[in-house]
Amino acid sequence: MKSEDMTYESAIERLETLAREMESGEVAIDLLAAKLKEAQQLLAFCKDKLTKADEEVKKLLEG
């Protein structure tokens, strides 16, 4: 899924899936780095969404 098509909720769902997979200990070592990289990208995406939402709310409250 492209990040422009992704919602905050779908990113969180994917992060939860990745966390469960990694916590299970059944992720092949060859795939672990790729899954960690994906998780980092999803976390950055979510942080950006939250920051933008926070800024919008502050503008609305100030206006």
C-alpha positions in Angstrom: 0.0 0.0 0.0 1.4 3.4 -1.0 1.7 5.9 1.9 -0.5 8.4 0.1 -3.3 5.8 0.1 -2.7 4.7 3.7 -4.7 5.9 6.6 -3.4 6.2 10.2 -5.7 3.3 11.2 -4.3 1.0 8.4 -0.7 1.9 9.4 -1.4 1.0 13.0 -3.0 -2.3 12.0 0.1 -3.1 10.0 2.4 -2.2 12.8 0.4 -4.5 15.2 0.7 -7.3 12.7 4.4 -6.8 12.3 4.8 -6.7 16.1 3.0 -9.9 16.5 5.0 -11.6 13.8 8.3 -10.4 15.4 7.2 -11.3 18.9 6.3 -14.8 17.9 10.0 -15.5 17.1 9.0 -17.2 13.9 10.2 -14.5 11.5 13.1 -15.7 9.4 16.3 -13.8 10.2 16.5 -12.9 6.5 13.2 -11.1 6.7 13.7 -9.5 10.1 15.6 -6.4 8.8 13.0 -5.8 6.2 10.2 -6.0 8.7 12.0 -3.6 11.1 12.5 -1.2 8.2 8.8 -1.3 7.3 7.9 -0.8 11.0 10.2 2.3 11.2 8.6 3.8 8.1 5.1 3.1 9.5 6.1 4.8 12.8 7.4 7.8 11.0 4.1 8.0 8.9 2.0 7.8 12.1 4.1 10.4 13.9 3.7 12.7 10.9 -0.1 12.2 10.8 -0.4 12.9 14.5 1.8 16.0 14.3 -0.2 17.4 11.4 -3.5 16.7 13.2 -2.2 18.4 16.4 -1.2 21.5 14.4 -4.6 21.7 12.8 -6.4 21.4 16.1 -4.3 24.1 17.6 -5.0 26.4 14.7 -8.7 25.8 15.0 -8.7 26.4 18.7 -6.7 29.6 18.3 -8.9 30.9 15.5 
